[in-house]
Structures are given as structure tokens and as C-alpha cells.
Amino acid sequence: MASNSEKEASIGMPQLDFSNFDNQAFWLVVFLISVFIVIKILVIPRMDATLTNRRKIIEEDIQEAEEFRDLALETEKTLNLEIESAREKANEILRNSKDQVKSNTLEALSEIDIKINEMAQEASENILMLKKKASKEIQALSKKLAPEVVKAILPKSIK
């Protein structure tokens, strides 16, 4: 037994024993070929299908996003045109309203001027009538008062 343990001790690691390299190389090649076949047959087709499916989904999403973008741009253009049209209509309505207010104001001012002139005419006529009436009253009053003033001014002895 001592010789057996010496032989094992002298050999060292069994992986580095050149007597069984053929066996190790054979099983290494068999293992690598079987792993390659499993990867080639099972793993790669599944990964390829998954990646193809992902690419397809991404392309569909990109296409759908482009369609939505185009639709949004078209909607934005339509809205901008409608907004511009509404602004033009609002500006036209505003101009028409300003013109109408201006014409109504001018018309009202001319009516007011006519009424003021009529009232001034009436006031002038009333003033003239009052002056004539006042003049007549003054004359009547002076006729009544004149003899009394003369009596009051002249001495009583002249009578």
C-alpha cells in the first residue's frame, strides 16, 4: 500500500495526469457539442422569436405614433385655421360695432344739437317776450308812479 500512496502522491492533480487526457478531451468535446446543440436548437430560436416579436411590436408602436403625430399636426392646422377665422370674424364684428356706435353717437349728437338749438330759440323767444312784458310793466308802473314821484319831489308850496 505504501507504493500505491507514493504513486498517487507523485502524480499530483488528476486533471493534469497525461494518461487520462484522451478521456477528458473526449468528454469535453461531447459536452461542448451538446451545449452548442441545446443552445442552437432551443435557446437561439426562442430568443430570435422574442426579439422578432419585440421588433414587430416596436415598429407597430412607432408606426402608430407617427399616425397619431400626423393626425395631431392635421388637427393643429385645422384648429389654427379655425382660430384665425374666428379672430377675423371677431375683428370684423368689432369694427362693425365701432362704426355703428360711432354713427349712433354722431346721430345722437346731431339730435342733441337740434334740440339744443330749438331750446335756445325758445329761450331767446321767451327772453324777448319777458323783456317786452317787463318793458310794458315798467312803462305802466312808471305812468302810475310818475305823478306820485313828481308830487313827492316838488315842494308842496308850488301846488
SULKAQUI-V252847 format. One record per backbone hydrogen bond with DSSP energy under -1.0 kcal/mol. NH is the residue of the N-H (numbers start at 0). CO is the residue of the C=O. E is the energy in kcal/mol with one decimal. If there is no record, write none. Layout:
# SULKAQUI-V252847
NH | CO | E
NH | CO | E
This chain:
# SULKAQUI-V252847
4 | 0 | -2.4
5 | 1 | -2.0
6 | 2 | -2.2
7 | 3 | -2.2
8 | 4 | -2.1
9 | 5 | -2.0
10 | 6 | -1.4
11 | 7 | -1.4
16 | 13 | -1.1
19 | 16 | -1.1
23 | 19 | -2.0
24 | 20 | -2.8
25 | 21 | -2.4
26 | 22 | -2.3
27 | 23 | -2.2
28 | 24 | -2.5
29 | 25 | -2.5
30 | 26 | -2.6
31 | 27 | -2.6
32 | 28 | -2.6
33 | 29 | -2.4
34 | 30 | -2.6
35 | 31 | -2.7
36 | 32 | -2.6
37 | 33 | -2.5
38 | 34 | -2.7
39 | 35 | -3.1
40 | 36 | -3.0
41 | 37 | -2.6
42 | 37 | -1.3
43 | 38 | -3.1
45 | 41 | -1.1
46 | 42 | -2.7
47 | 43 | -3.1
48 | 44 | -2.6
49 | 45 | -2.5
50 | 46 | -3.0
51 | 47 | -2.7
52 | 48 | -2.6
53 | 49 | -2.5
54 | 50 | -2.8
55 | 51 | -2.6
56 | 52 | -2.5
57 | 53 | -2.9
58 | 54 | -2.9
59 | 55 | -2.5
60 | 56 | -2.6
61 | 57 | -2.7
62 | 58 | -2.7
63 | 59 | -2.7
64 | 60 | -2.6
65 | 61 | -2.4
66 | 62 | -2.2
67 | 63 | -2.5
68 | 64 | -2.6
69 | 65 | -2.8
70 | 66 | -2.7
71 | 67 | -2.9
72 | 68 | -2.7
73 | 69 | -2.5
74 | 70 | -2.7
75 | 71 | -2.7
76 | 72 | -2.5
77 | 73 | -2.4
78 | 74 | -2.8
79 | 75 | -2.7
80 | 76 | -2.5
81 | 77 | -2.5
82 | 78 | -2.9
83 | 79 | -2.6
84 | 80 | -2.5
85 | 81 | -2.7
86 | 82 | -2.5
87 | 83 | -2.5
88 | 84 | -2.5
89 | 85 | -2.7
90 | 86 | -3.0
91 | 87 | -2.4
92 | 88 | -2.9
93 | 89 | -2.7
94 | 90 | -2.7
95 | 91 | -2.8
96 | 92 | -2.7
97 | 93 | -2.7
98 | 94 | -2.8
99 | 95 | -2.8
100 | 96 | -3.0
101 | 97 | -2.8
102 | 98 | -2.8
103 | 99 | -2.9
104 | 100 | -2.8
105 | 101 | -2.8
106 | 102 | -2.7
107 | 103 | -2.8
108 | 104 | -2.9
109 | 105 | -2.6
110 | 106 | -2.4
111 | 107 | -2.7
112 | 108 | -2.9
113 | 109 | -2.5
114 | 110 | -2.6
115 | 111 | -3.1
116 | 112 | -2.8
117 | 113 | -2.6
118 | 114 | -3.0
119 | 115 | -3.0
120 | 116 | -2.7
121 | 117 | -2.8
122 | 118 | -2.8
123 | 119 | -2.9
124 | 120 | -2.8
125 | 121 | -3.0
126 | 122 | -2.8
127 | 123 | -2.7
128 | 124 | -2.7
129 | 125 | -2.9
130 | 126 | -2.9
131 | 127 | -2.8
132 | 128 | -2.9
133 | 129 | -3.3
134 | 130 | -3.1
135 | 131 | -2.9
136 | 132 | -2.7
137 | 133 | -2.8
138 | 134 | -2.7
139 | 135 | -2.8
140 | 136 | -2.9
141 | 137 | -3.3
142 | 138 | -2.4
143 | 139 | -1.7
144 | 140 | -2.9
145 | 141 | -2.6
148 | 144 | -3.1
149 | 145 | -2.8
150 | 146 | -2.3
151 | 147 | -2.3
152 | 148 | -2.5
153 | 149 | -2.8
